[in-house]
Structures are given as C-alpha cells and as structure tokens.
Amino acid sequence: MNIRRTFIKSTRATLALFLTGIIVSGGSTAALAVDYVPISGAGSSWSANAIDQWRRNVKQYGMSVNYASTGSVDGRNQFKGGTVDYGVSETPYGLTDNGVLDELPARPFVYVPIVAGGTSFMYNITSGGNPITNLRLSGDVVTKMFTGVITKWNDPLIAADNPGLTLPDRAVVPVVRSDGSGSTAQFTLWMATKYKSLWDSYCAKVGRNECGQTSFFPTTAGMVAQPNSQGVSGYVAQKANEGTITYVEYSYALKTGFPVAKILNDAGYYVEPTASNVAVGLLGAKINQDKTSKMYLTQELGGVYNNKDARAYPLSSYSYMIVPTTEQSAFTTAKGATLSAFANYFLCEGQQQAEVLGYSPLPVNLVKVGLEQVAKIPGADPSTINIAKCNNPTFSASGENTLAKNAPMPDPCDKKGAEQCTAGTGGAAATSTGGVVGETTGTDTTGATGTGTTGGMLGGTMGTGPTQCDADTGTCSNIKAVPVATTSLGWAATNWIILSVIIVLVLVVVVPPVLVTYAARKVRSS
C-alpha cells in the first residue's frame, strides 16, 4: 500500500511539474510582465496622429508614453535641452534656418525612422453652393498660391488644371503654420528646390533674402497663421472659412473629412498622397548611409520631387524619432527599456495601422536600420529586437516594398489634359456634386453618410473621418484601426495551451491510480 501511494504521489508530482512548465512558459503572461516606467516626448504634429494611436495601443502592455505635438522645432529644442526623453521631427539637426544654425545636442543621439507620409493641400471651396472635392493643382500653381502670385480661385492658371470645374470668384486664403514645423520645412524645401525663382522672389519681398528651406513660414497680408497641424486643418475645416487652403499631413484631411488637391507629378499625372502613392514616391529618396555621420538615416528628397513614375506623390517624406544613446539628462536604463519597447512596437506592429491613419508604412530597409538604432538605447533588450518577427505590411521575401510594387496606376482621367476625374479625395469621398452647404448630411472617409453638425465637408465644422482618440483615457470613436499585440501567441496557441492544461489535469487525477492497478494485476498474475 505504501509503495502504491508513493508511486501515485511521485507520478502526480511529475505531471504537476510538467503542468507548471506549460503555464509558466506560455500560459501566464503576467508572470513575464515588464515593469515599464513612464516616458515623455515632444515634437512633430505631422506625425502626431500615428504616435497617439501607437501610444494608446501600448497601454495594454503597461507602457505609459506621453507626447506633446508642439512642432518639430520645439521637439528638437526640448530634446537638446534634456526636458524630454525623445523628440520627433521631419528635419534633422545641423541645418541653417534664416541664418541661424540649429546645432546638434550635447547628449549623444540617433535618428529612428517612424513613418512615411505625404504633405497634402487640404482646402475648403465650393462652386454654386456645392463643395469641390476633386481639385487638381500643378506644382508651380501651388507655389504661386502660397506666395501671393495667385490671389483668386478662378485664376486662369488654376482653371487650366481643372477643365471640369467652374471655379468661384473668391479670394485664395493660404493658411500656414505659425510655429516652427517640419511640415513647413518640407513644403518650403520642395518650393526652394523645384520653384526656386518664385520662392526666392517671395522671400525677398517679405524681407527674407533667399530663405530656402525654413521651418518658419514667412507670412504676408492675406494669409492666416495657426499653430500645429491641428490648428491649420481645424481652421480650414470651419464652414465659415471658405476659400482657405493649407499644407498638412494627409492624415488630418482624412480625420476632418475634407478633400486634398491632387498634385501634378513629373510623369504628367495628378496624384493623391495615398499610402501606395507615397511609397512609390519614396522609392526616389536617398537615405544617408554613412554610419559615422550625425545625419545617418536622414533623407534627401530630390529624387522624390522628380520621380517619373505615374503613381508617385511628389511631396512624400519620412519622419524621425530622436532617441538618446546614453544615460544623461535624467534618462535612465529604465526609461530606455520603455522607449526601446515602444520603438520596437511602432517599427513593426504599429506600421500595420499606418495606412488607415493616413500615413504610409516604412519599407523593410528603413525598419531594419531603425531596429539597429533602437538596440543602441540604454536599457534595450536585444533579445526582443528581431526583424524576422517584425509584422510589417510592406515586407516581402525579395526585400521589395510590396505596397509600392502593388500600387495601382492612376486613372486615365488623372492625366494632364482636357479630362478630369470626378471622384472626391482625402476625407471627402463624394464627387463634386454632393454635400451642399448647410445641409445636414456629409461624407466621411469611407463614403458613409454623416448627420447634423458632424457631417462631412461643409455640413458642419468637422467631418466624421477617423477621430483623435484620447491616449490617456483610451476613449476613441470611429477609429478604423485596432491595437495589435506585440508578442501575442495568437488564438490557436492560446487554445492549445488551455487544452494541454485540461489534458494534464486529467492525467494527474486518472493516470496514477490506473497505472498502480495495472501493475498490481501484473504482480498477482505472475
């Protein structure tokens, strides 16, 4: 009897240890949870919609990632001053702006690519009481609108781009950024590169001799200046502000339910800054590959501006996170563990949401070098940084950007000429005949009908596109993206674990007595 009891106990103990191993290795994420400390950052509002979505997503892992979209210049300055753990900017340190050199920080740092996107031209204009949602603009026309050369919407140059529209006799009101911004820097670099004489002439007129690329737009009479991307897009979206046009990341046009102008590229097609068109455009970008340079991983966009692919959007670019590589300015390895985990998340799983948020996911080459930079953050866990486990929608076995490879060709009616497409753009999915001013219906980014003051373009003050979710409370509405787990075992794996636990429990209870009874019978029979 004692032998029998001992055998049962030892068998059950062995099975129990096996069961514990299953639970610890796969079933109990709580046992393996990381204690993350809060981190804070500041900078680009161009990137803010993506960052806010991602930092809300990672709350489920216990990460508290704070971010203030105060503009790229402020983000660089705050990082330089050590008041934030990370900065975000579309432009690097080391550039001279209006005669002032933006010196590099004393604290060591690297750039980590965040996301790609298109600087779009969101506008608010109607014709005969109907909103125009299919505007087309050549690059020189855009430049002339933002430099005071073109002052009326029915100007012959705008009309030449839009043979299918009857344009109103209404003043063009450019809405520009009042703060130092990466959006302004990207826009002015494009104008200074492609339309230098127009831009230089305007700069001289406003007292800025050859201002070139600048983060601070030089304003003149007839313009409106607003802070941040939220400010310029929100101003244009007001029903009372008809005639306005602004430059802003495509995500904000989707969010507010307003259209953007299709811009003429070097192949002779008017294109919208969709995720695929941005991906094609950025095939022309050159990335600094000198690992000894403080400009490593920053972009040169001349090849994007002149990309001859019919699908390419000419004002496409990347945004960067500025991260520390040493413990300095109150930055610790504990903060580094959070920052590196967050960066690892947005470079991989977070890119799945880029397109629906109005951005374009990063290609594999930038993700790969980005992860290499993440590993340099103090406190980073190298074992969790693995490109092979990076779930990015642009990856392919050949290394090609699948988003760019599979990008559709533009419609024939988008080619420069006498024909013009009627489909709406950006957040205004209706054609130019829908959404009468003052009516209670409008169109959101999916083409569904909205009601009341939250309807689509000109039905109220804002549209019903993807909304800004509160990153602190987790509350959001009408967002089209869902959080994606960074290390999820998946439905099937979880259920296999549960099934294994049940089987082991049965074995622990049933098998020992059965084995003992069988052994006893064998002894008696012998």
C-alpha positions as CSV (number, residue, x, y, z in Angstrom):
1,M,0.0,0.0,0.0
2,N,2.8,2.4,0.8
3,I,4.5,1.6,-2.5
4,R,1.2,2.3,-4.3
5,R,0.8,5.6,-2.5
6,T,4.4,6.6,-3.2
7,F,4.0,5.8,-6.9
8,I,0.8,7.8,-7.2
9,K,2.4,10.8,-5.4
10,S,5.6,10.7,-7.5
11,T,3.6,10.4,-10.8
12,R,1.3,13.2,-9.8
13,A,4.3,15.4,-8.8
14,T,6.0,14.8,-12.1
15,L,2.9,15.6,-14.1
16,A,2.3,18.7,-11.9
17,L,5.8,19.9,-12.7
18,F,5.0,19.4,-16.4
19,L,1.8,21.4,-16.0
20,T,3.6,24.2,-14.2
21,G,6.2,24.4,-17.0
22,I,3.4,24.8,-19.6
23,I,1.7,27.5,-17.6
24,V,4.9,29.5,-16.9
25,S,6.3,29.1,-20.5
26,G,3.1,30.1,-22.3
27,G,0.0,30.5,-20.3
28,S,0.9,33.2,-17.8
29,T,1.9,36.5,-19.4
30,A,1.5,38.2,-16.0
31,A,4.5,36.2,-14.7
32,L,6.6,37.6,-17.5
33,A,5.3,41.1,-17.5
34,V,7.8,44.0,-17.7
35,D,7.5,46.9,-15.2
36,Y,7.7,49.9,-17.6
37,V,8.4,53.4,-16.3
38,P,6.7,56.4,-18.0
39,I,8.5,58.3,-20.7
40,S,7.7,61.7,-22.4
41,G,8.4,63.3,-25.7
42,A,7.6,66.3,-27.9
43,G,7.8,67.5,-31.4
44,S,6.1,66.9,-34.8
45,S,2.4,67.3,-35.1
46,W,2.8,65.9,-38.7
47,S,3.4,62.5,-37.0
48,A,1.1,63.0,-34.0
49,N,-1.9,61.1,-35.3
50,A,0.2,57.9,-35.7
51,I,2.1,58.4,-32.4
52,D,-1.1,59.0,-30.5
53,Q,-2.6,55.8,-31.9
54,W,0.5,53.8,-31.1
55,R,0.9,55.1,-27.5
56,R,-2.7,54.2,-26.8
57,N,-2.1,50.7,-28.2
58,V,0.8,50.0,-25.9
59,K,-1.1,50.9,-22.8
60,Q,-2.2,47.2,-22.8
61,Y,1.4,46.3,-22.1
62,G,1.7,48.7,-19.2
63,M,3.6,51.4,-21.1
64,S,2.9,55.0,-20.4
65,V,4.2,57.0,-23.4
66,N,3.4,60.7,-23.2
67,Y,3.7,63.0,-26.2
68,A,3.1,66.7,-26.9
69,S,2.7,67.7,-30.5
70,T,4.4,71.1,-30.2
71,G,6.1,71.1,-33.6
72,S,9.4,69.7,-34.9
73,V,11.5,72.7,-33.9
74,D,10.2,72.6,-30.3
75,G,10.7,68.8,-30.2
76,R,14.4,69.2,-31.3
77,N,14.9,72.0,-28.8
78,Q,13.4,70.1,-25.9
79,F,15.4,67.0,-26.6
80,K,18.5,69.2,-26.9
81,G,17.7,70.8,-23.5
82,G,17.1,67.4,-21.8
83,T,13.5,68.2,-20.9
84,V,12.1,65.2,-22.8
85,D,13.2,61.6,-23.2
86,Y,12.7,61.7,-27.0
87,G,11.9,64.1,-29.8
88,V,10.1,63.7,-33.1
89,S,11.0,65.8,-36.2
90,E,10.8,65.7,-40.0
91,T,14.1,67.6,-40.3
92,P,17.4,66.8,-38.6
93,Y,19.7,69.0,-36.5
94,G,22.6,70.8,-38.2
95,L,20.6,72.9,-40.7
96,T,20.8,76.7,-41.1
97,D,17.4,78.4,-41.0
98,N,17.2,82.2,-41.6
99,G,20.9,82.5,-40.8
100,V,20.7,80.6,-37.6
101,L,22.4,77.2,-37.2
102,D,20.4,74.5,-35.4
103,E,23.3,73.0,-33.5
104,L,23.4,69.4,-32.5
105,P,22.6,68.4,-28.9
106,A,25.4,67.7,-26.5
107,R,23.7,64.4,-25.5
108,P,24.5,61.6,-27.9
109,F,21.6,60.5,-30.0
110,V,20.5,58.7,-33.2
111,Y,17.5,59.0,-35.6
112,V,14.9,56.3,-35.8
113,P,12.5,56.4,-38.8
114,I,8.9,56.5,-37.6
115,V,6.5,56.6,-40.6
116,A,6.2,57.9,-44.1
117,G,3.5,60.2,-45.4
118,G,2.5,62.9,-47.8
119,T,2.3,66.6,-47.2
120,S,-1.1,67.4,-48.7
121,F,-3.0,70.5,-49.6
122,M,-6.3,70.5,-47.8
123,Y,-8.8,73.1,-48.9
124,N,-12.4,74.5,-48.4
125,I,-14.0,75.7,-51.6
126,T,-17.4,75.5,-53.2
127,S,-18.9,76.3,-56.6
128,G,-22.6,77.2,-56.9
129,G,-23.2,76.1,-53.3
130,N,-21.6,72.6,-53.9
131,P,-18.3,71.6,-52.4
132,I,-15.5,71.0,-54.8
133,T,-13.8,67.7,-53.8
134,N,-11.7,66.9,-56.9
135,L,-9.3,69.9,-57.2
136,R,-6.1,69.4,-59.2
137,L,-3.0,71.7,-58.9
138,S,0.3,71.9,-60.7
139,G,3.4,72.5,-58.5
140,D,4.0,76.0,-59.8
141,V,0.3,76.9,-59.2
142,V,0.6,75.7,-55.6
143,T,3.7,77.8,-55.1
144,K,2.0,80.9,-56.6
145,M,-1.0,80.4,-54.3
146,F,1.3,80.4,-51.2
147,T,3.5,83.3,-52.4
148,G,0.7,85.8,-53.3
149,V,1.0,85.5,-57.1
150,I,-2.4,83.8,-57.5
151,T,-5.0,85.5,-55.3
152,K,-8.3,84.3,-56.7
153,W,-9.7,80.8,-57.1
154,N,-10.9,81.4,-60.6
155,D,-7.4,82.4,-61.8
156,P,-6.7,81.1,-65.3
157,L,-3.8,79.0,-64.1
158,I,-6.0,77.1,-61.6
159,A,-8.7,76.8,-64.2
160,A,-6.1,75.2,-66.6
161,D,-5.5,72.5,-64.1
162,N,-9.3,71.9,-63.7
163,P,-11.1,71.8,-67.0
164,G,-14.0,70.0,-65.4
165,L,-14.7,72.6,-62.7
166,T,-16.4,76.0,-62.6
167,L,-14.3,77.9,-60.0
168,P,-15.6,80.7,-57.9
169,D,-14.5,84.4,-57.9
170,R,-13.3,84.1,-54.3
171,A,-10.0,85.1,-52.6
172,V,-7.4,82.4,-52.1
173,V,-6.5,82.4,-48.3
174,P,-3.4,80.4,-47.6
175,V,-3.3,79.0,-44.0
176,V,0.3,78.5,-42.8
177,R,1.9,77.3,-39.6
178,S,2.7,80.0,-37.0
179,D,5.1,77.7,-35.2
180,G,8.4,76.1,-36.3
181,S,7.3,72.9,-38.0
182,G,8.6,70.0,-40.1
183,S,5.6,70.4,-42.4
184,T,6.8,74.0,-43.2
185,A,10.3,72.8,-43.7
186,Q,9.3,70.0,-46.1
187,F,7.0,72.3,-48.1
188,T,9.5,75.1,-48.3
189,L,12.3,72.7,-49.3
190,W,10.1,71.5,-52.2
191,M,9.4,75.0,-53.3
192,A,13.0,76.1,-52.9
193,T,14.1,73.1,-54.9
194,K,11.5,72.9,-57.7
195,Y,10.4,76.6,-58.0
196,K,13.4,78.5,-56.7
197,S,12.9,81.7,-58.5
198,L,9.3,82.0,-57.3
199,W,10.2,81.2,-53.7
200,D,13.3,83.5,-53.7
201,S,11.3,86.3,-55.1
202,Y,8.6,85.9,-52.4
203,C,11.2,85.7,-49.6
204,A,12.9,88.9,-50.8
205,K,9.5,90.6,-50.9
206,V,8.8,89.8,-47.3
207,G,12.4,90.6,-46.1
208,R,13.8,87.1,-46.0
209,N,16.6,87.1,-48.6
210,E,16.8,83.6,-50.2
211,C,15.2,81.9,-47.2
212,G,15.5,78.4,-48.9
213,Q,14.2,75.7,-46.6
214,T,12.8,77.1,-43.4
215,S,10.7,75.8,-40.5
216,F,9.1,79.2,-40.1
217,F,6.9,80.3,-42.9
218,P,7.4,84.0,-43.8
219,T,3.8,85.4,-43.8
220,T,2.3,88.4,-45.7
221,A,-1.1,90.1,-45.9
222,G,-3.9,87.8,-46.9
223,M,-2.5,84.8,-45.1
224,V,-3.7,83.2,-41.8
225,A,-1.2,81.6,-39.4
226,Q,-2.2,78.8,-37.0
227,P,-0.1,76.6,-34.6
228,N,0.3,72.9,-35.2
229,S,-1.3,70.6,-37.8
230,Q,-4.4,70.5,-35.7
231,G,-4.6,74.3,-35.9
232,V,-4.3,74.7,-39.7
233,S,-6.5,71.8,-40.5
234,G,-9.1,72.8,-37.9
235,Y,-9.2,76.4,-39.3
236,V,-9.7,75.2,-42.9
237,A,-12.4,72.8,-41.8
238,Q,-14.6,75.6,-40.4
239,K,-17.6,76.2,-42.6
240,A,-17.1,80.0,-42.4
241,N,-13.6,79.8,-43.7
242,E,-14.4,79.1,-47.3
243,G,-11.6,79.9,-49.8
244,T,-8.8,78.6,-47.5
245,I,-6.1,76.1,-48.3
246,T,-3.3,74.7,-46.1
247,Y,-0.4,72.3,-46.2
248,V,-0.8,69.5,-43.7
249,E,-0.1,65.7,-43.3
250,Y,-2.7,63.7,-45.3
251,S,-3.9,62.1,-42.0
252,Y,-5.5,65.4,-40.9
253,A,-7.6,65.7,-44.1
254,L,-8.9,62.2,-43.5
255,K,-9.6,63.0,-39.9
256,T,-11.6,66.2,-40.6
257,G,-13.5,64.8,-43.6
258,F,-12.1,67.3,-46.1
259,P,-10.5,66.9,-49.6
260,V,-7.0,67.4,-50.7
261,A,-5.7,68.6,-54.1
262,K,-4.2,66.1,-56.4
263,I,-0.7,67.3,-57.3
264,L,0.8,67.1,-60.8
265,N,3.9,64.8,-60.8
266,D,6.8,64.7,-63.2
267,A,5.1,61.9,-65.2
268,G,2.2,64.2,-66.0
269,Y,-0.4,62.8,-63.7
270,Y,-2.3,64.4,-60.8
271,V,-2.0,62.2,-57.8
272,E,-3.3,62.0,-54.2
273,P,-1.0,61.2,-51.2
274,T,-2.4,57.8,-50.6
275,A,-0.2,55.2,-48.8
276,S,0.7,53.5,-52.0
277,N,1.5,56.7,-54.0
278,V,3.7,57.9,-51.1
279,A,5.5,54.5,-51.1
280,V,6.2,54.8,-54.8
281,G,7.3,58.4,-54.5
282,L,9.8,57.5,-51.8
283,L,11.5,54.9,-54.0
284,G,13.3,58.0,-55.3
285,A,14.5,59.1,-51.8
286,K,18.2,58.8,-50.9
287,I,19.0,57.8,-47.3
288,N,22.3,58.8,-45.7
289,Q,24.1,55.5,-45.2
290,D,27.2,56.9,-43.5
291,K,27.1,55.4,-40.0
292,T,29.8,57.8,-38.8
293,S,27.7,60.9,-39.8
294,K,25.3,62.6,-37.4
295,M,23.0,62.8,-40.5
296,Y,22.8,59.0,-40.7
297,L,19.4,57.8,-41.8
298,T,18.2,61.3,-42.8
299,Q,16.6,61.8,-46.2
300,E,17.5,63.5,-49.4
301,L,14.3,64.1,-51.4
302,G,15.4,65.5,-54.8
303,G,14.6,62.1,-56.4
304,V,11.2,62.1,-54.9
305,Y,10.3,65.5,-56.3
306,N,11.4,64.4,-59.8
307,N,10.2,60.8,-59.7
308,K,8.9,59.8,-63.2
309,D,6.6,57.1,-62.0
310,A,3.0,57.9,-62.8
311,R,1.9,56.8,-59.3
312,A,4.4,58.9,-57.4
313,Y,3.3,61.6,-55.0
314,P,5.9,64.4,-55.2
315,L,5.7,65.7,-51.6
316,S,6.4,62.4,-49.8
317,S,8.8,62.1,-46.9
318,Y,9.7,60.4,-43.6
319,S,9.5,61.4,-40.0
320,Y,12.1,60.6,-37.3
321,M,12.3,59.9,-33.6
322,I,15.3,61.3,-31.9
323,V,16.5,58.9,-29.2
324,P,19.3,59.1,-26.7
325,T,22.2,56.5,-26.6
326,T,23.5,57.3,-23.2
327,E,22.1,57.8,-19.7
328,Q,22.0,61.6,-19.5
329,S,19.6,64.4,-18.7
330,A,17.6,62.2,-16.3
331,F,17.3,59.5,-18.9
332,T,17.8,56.1,-17.3
333,T,18.0,52.5,-18.4
334,A,14.5,52.0,-17.0
335,K,13.2,54.7,-19.3
336,G,15.3,53.2,-22.1
337,A,13.5,49.9,-21.6
338,T,10.2,51.6,-22.2
339,L,11.4,53.7,-25.1
340,S,13.1,50.8,-26.9
341,A,10.0,48.6,-26.5
342,F,7.8,51.4,-27.8
343,A,10.0,51.9,-30.8
344,N,10.2,48.2,-31.5
345,Y,6.4,48.2,-31.5
346,F,5.8,51.1,-33.9
347,L,8.5,49.9,-36.3
348,C,6.8,46.5,-36.6
349,E,3.2,46.0,-35.5
350,G,2.4,49.7,-35.5
351,Q,3.1,50.0,-39.2
352,Q,0.0,47.8,-39.8
353,Q,-2.1,50.9,-38.9
354,A,-0.2,53.5,-40.9
355,E,-2.4,53.4,-44.0
356,V,-5.7,53.7,-42.2
357,L,-4.4,56.6,-40.2
358,G,-3.4,58.5,-43.4
359,Y,0.3,57.5,-43.5
360,S,2.4,55.0,-45.4
361,P,4.2,52.2,-43.6
362,L,8.0,52.1,-43.7
363,P,9.8,49.8,-46.1
364,V,12.0,46.9,-44.9
365,N,15.3,48.7,-45.4
366,L,14.3,51.5,-43.0
367,V,12.8,49.2,-40.5
368,K,16.0,47.1,-40.4
369,V,18.3,50.1,-39.8
370,G,15.7,51.6,-37.4
371,L,15.8,48.5,-35.2
372,E,19.6,48.7,-35.2
373,Q,19.3,52.2,-33.8
374,V,16.7,51.0,-31.2
375,A,19.3,48.5,-29.9
376,K,21.6,51.4,-29.0
377,I,19.1,52.9,-26.5
378,P,20.3,52.2,-22.9
379,G,18.1,49.5,-21.3
380,A,17.1,48.0,-24.7
381,D,16.6,44.2,-24.6
382,P,18.4,42.9,-27.7
383,S,16.6,39.5,-27.5
384,T,13.3,41.2,-28.3
385,I,14.6,43.1,-31.4
386,N,14.3,40.7,-34.3
387,I,13.5,41.7,-37.9
388,A,12.4,38.2,-38.6
389,K,9.5,38.6,-36.2
390,C,8.6,42.1,-37.5
391,N,5.0,42.1,-38.7
392,N,5.2,44.9,-41.3
393,P,2.8,45.1,-44.2
394,T,5.4,46.2,-46.7
395,F,7.8,43.3,-46.3
396,S,8.4,40.6,-48.9
397,A,10.8,37.7,-49.3
398,S,12.6,39.6,-52.1
399,G,13.0,42.8,-50.0
400,E,10.8,44.8,-52.3
401,N,8.3,47.2,-50.8
402,T,5.1,45.3,-51.6
403,L,3.0,48.5,-51.1
404,A,4.9,50.3,-53.8
405,K,5.1,47.2,-56.1
406,N,1.3,46.7,-56.0
407,A,0.3,50.4,-56.2
408,P,-2.4,50.9,-58.8
409,M,-1.8,53.1,-61.8
410,P,-3.7,56.4,-61.8
411,D,-6.9,56.6,-63.8
412,P,-6.6,58.0,-67.3
413,C,-8.7,61.0,-66.3
414,D,-5.9,61.9,-63.8
415,K,-3.5,62.6,-66.7
416,K,-3.0,66.3,-67.5
417,G,-5.4,67.3,-70.3
418,A,-9.0,68.1,-71.1
419,E,-10.5,65.3,-68.9
420,Q,-10.9,65.4,-65.2
421,C,-11.8,62.7,-62.7
422,T,-14.9,63.5,-60.5
423,A,-14.2,61.2,-57.5
424,G,-13.6,63.0,-54.2
425,T,-10.2,62.9,-52.4
426,G,-8.9,62.8,-48.8
427,G,-11.7,62.7,-46.3
428,A,-14.4,63.8,-48.8
429,A,-15.3,60.7,-50.6
430,A,-18.2,62.2,-52.5
431,T,-17.9,63.6,-56.0
432,S,-18.0,67.4,-56.6
433,T,-21.8,67.4,-56.9
434,G,-22.5,66.2,-53.3
435,G,-22.7,67.8,-49.9
436,V,-24.5,71.1,-50.3
437,V,-23.5,73.9,-47.8
438,G,-25.9,74.0,-44.8
439,E,-27.4,70.6,-45.4
440,T,-27.3,68.1,-42.6
441,T,-25.6,65.3,-44.4
442,G,-22.0,64.8,-45.4
443,T,-19.5,62.1,-46.3
444,D,-16.8,60.6,-44.1
445,T,-13.6,58.8,-45.3
446,T,-15.5,55.6,-46.1
447,G,-18.2,57.3,-48.1
448,A,-20.8,56.7,-45.4
449,T,-23.4,59.5,-44.6
450,G,-23.0,61.6,-41.5
451,T,-25.6,63.8,-39.9
452,G,-26.0,67.1,-38.2
453,T,-23.0,69.4,-37.4
454,T,-20.7,66.4,-37.6
455,G,-21.4,65.6,-41.2
456,G,-18.9,65.7,-44.0
457,M,-17.4,68.6,-45.9
458,L,-19.2,71.9,-45.2
459,G,-22.1,70.1,-43.5
460,G,-20.6,71.4,-40.2
461,T,-17.4,72.3,-38.6
462,M,-15.7,68.9,-38.8
463,G,-16.2,65.6,-40.7
464,T,-16.7,62.1,-39.5
465,G,-13.4,60.6,-40.6
466,P,-11.1,58.7,-38.2
467,T,-11.2,60.7,-34.9
468,Q,-8.4,61.6,-32.5
469,C,-8.5,59.1,-29.6
470,D,-7.6,60.2,-26.1
471,A,-4.3,58.5,-25.4
472,D,-4.7,58.9,-21.6
473,T,-8.3,57.6,-21.2
474,G,-8.2,55.2,-24.1
475,T,-11.5,56.6,-25.3
476,C,-12.0,57.0,-29.1
477,S,-14.7,56.8,-31.6
478,N,-14.9,55.9,-35.3
479,I,-11.3,54.9,-35.4
480,K,-10.7,52.3,-38.2
481,A,-7.6,50.7,-36.6
482,V,-7.3,48.3,-33.7
483,P,-4.4,47.6,-31.3
484,V,-2.2,44.7,-32.4
485,A,-0.3,42.7,-29.7
486,T,3.5,42.9,-29.9
487,T,4.1,39.3,-28.7
488,S,0.7,37.7,-29.0
489,L,0.6,33.9,-29.0
490,G,-2.5,34.0,-31.2
491,W,-5.9,32.4,-30.9
492,A,-4.7,28.9,-31.8
493,A,-1.7,28.9,-29.5
494,T,-3.8,30.1,-26.6
495,N,-6.4,27.4,-27.0
496,W,-3.8,24.7,-27.4
497,I,-2.3,25.8,-24.0
498,I,-5.8,25.6,-22.4
499,L,-6.4,22.2,-23.9
500,S,-3.0,21.0,-22.7
501,V,-3.7,22.1,-19.2
502,I,-7.0,20.2,-19.2
503,I,-5.3,17.1,-20.5
504,V,-2.6,17.3,-17.9
505,L,-5.1,17.8,-15.1
506,V,-7.0,14.7,-16.2
507,L,-3.7,12.8,-16.4
508,V,-2.7,13.9,-12.9
509,V,-6.0,12.6,-11.4
510,V,-6.6,9.5,-13.5
511,V,-3.3,8.0,-14.7
512,P,-1.6,7.2,-11.4
513,P,-4.4,5.0,-10.0
514,V,-4.7,3.2,-13.3
515,L,-1.0,2.5,-13.5
516,V,-0.9,1.2,-10.0
517,T,-3.9,-1.0,-10.5
518,Y,-2.4,-2.4,-13.7
519,A,1.0,-3.0,-12.0
520,A,-0.8,-4.8,-9.1
521,R,-2.6,-7.1,-11.5
522,K,0.6,-8.0,-13.3
523,V,2.2,-8.9,-9.9
524,R,-0.7,-11.2,-9.0
525,S,-0.8,-12.9,-12.4
526,S,2.8,-13.6,-12.2
